[in-house]
């Protein structure tokens, strides 16, 4: 293994090292050229970082400061007190919620909130449908947002019921002590937050 060159020691900028690699070898020991490439490279590093961060705002799943613009575009009230993941779930479900009303549409919207599988069953004789959370336990943190979105997309004459999944007594009895200690109380029926 060879000793690090003087270039490696003087250049901390990734783009600066890349720029320096394009120069002829006789500049390898030049502190002036290293300083020049470090300065230019640092600015390019910041530029590329800003470009990457801006690109992330074009996608709901990676947006941060761009969530405000997404919410404004989709007519959703901005609430900066909510965690970003909940705000993203509201946006994603709103985007998924366009189209003809169906069980698949409701499931797509609900899965954006729950982060897991959701089953939708219809009871046409009573003008109702049920949204069942299949593989996530407890109360979703943003269930109220989900209810509001489903109210917006469902026909006015239909009612909706939500079925949450909790650990059963049999499941709890089969757990080890360590598993029980690591289980949050809100995953148990009647459990609090």
Secondary structure by P-SEA (a helix, b strand, c coil): cccccccccccccaaaaaaaaaccccccccaaaaaaaaaaaaaaaaaaaaaaaaaaaacccccccaaaaaaaaacccccccccaaaaaaaaaaaaaccccccaaaaaaaaaaaacbbbbbbbcccccbbbbbbcccccccccaaaaaaaaaacccccbbbbbbbbcccaaaaaaccaaaaaaccccccccccc
